[in-house]
Amino acid sequence: MKTCKKCGKKDLEWNKSWFAYMGRWQLTNHKNKDGEWCVNNTMKAKEPKSTKKDYTVCPLCIGSYFGYCRNDEYDEHKRLHHPNGETRDDEYFKM
């Protein structure tokens, strides 16, 4: 049994699932005397990171920052802003 160095709570166990997930040992979740979490080892789902490959630069948006689209949104952008294949600049998107 271990003692927390932060709050002094005794008889704590090591959190084995946290070790399997993170590769570091930590004590089990517990609250301090004030009822606040001293150690909270909740495991959050990893969010997918977006990379350069997830985006498409619209060739019809010349001199504009509005031409950066996610790959799945590019067809909708093209349909809404370039229905006849016309080029757009910042002045168009300011309207």
N, C-alpha and C positions, 0 to 999 in steps of 0.2 A: 504494500500500500504506500502511496506517495502523498506528499503534502505540496500544495500549490505555493509557489514562491511569491505570487502576487497578493493573494488574500489570506493565506494561511490555513485554508480548509484542508482537513486531514482525510485519510482513508479513500483516496481517489485511485482509479485504475487508469491504465494507458488505453488510449483509443486505438484499437487495432485496425478498424476500417479506415481511419484517417491515415494511418501509416501506409496501408495498402494503396490508398489513393494518392497521397502526396509524397510518400517516401521519408517523412519526418515523424518523430514521436511527439505526441502531445497528450495532455491529460484529457479525460472525458469532460464533456460539457458540464459546467456547474455554475451556480450563482454565488456571489459574495454575500456578506451580511446585509447589504442594502437591498438585496433582491435583484441586482443587475447582473448580467452575464459577465463572469470573469473570463471564462474561456468558452468560446462558441465555435465549435468545429463543424458547422454545417457545410456540407459539400454542395456547391452550386454546379449546375450543368455548364459545360464549357460552351461559350458562344462561338460560332464560326467567325473567323476573321475574314474580312474582305481584302482581296488583293487586286493588283492591277489587271489581272486577267478577268475579273468580274465586271469590268466596265468597258464600254464602247464609246469612242469619241465620234460624234456625228459629223460626217464630212460636209454636211449642208449648213451647219452652224458656224459661220466664218466670223472670227474675232469675237466670239461670245463664250462665256463660261457656262451657258445653259446646255451645251452639247455633250456634256459628260453624263452618260446614262448607264444604269445597270443593264446587263445583257438581256434580262427578261423584260425590261421596260423600254428597250430601244424601238421595238416595232410600234408600240403605242405612241412614243414621242414622234416618230416619223409620220405616223398616220395623222396626228393632231396638228403638228407644226409644218410639215412639208407634204401636204396631200398631192401637190402637182410637181414636186421635185424642186421647189424654189429654195434659194438660200436665205438664211436669216442672220441678222446681227443683233447687237445689244439693244438697238432702238426698237426692234420688234418685240422683244421680251419685256421692255419697260412699260408697254401699254397695258 
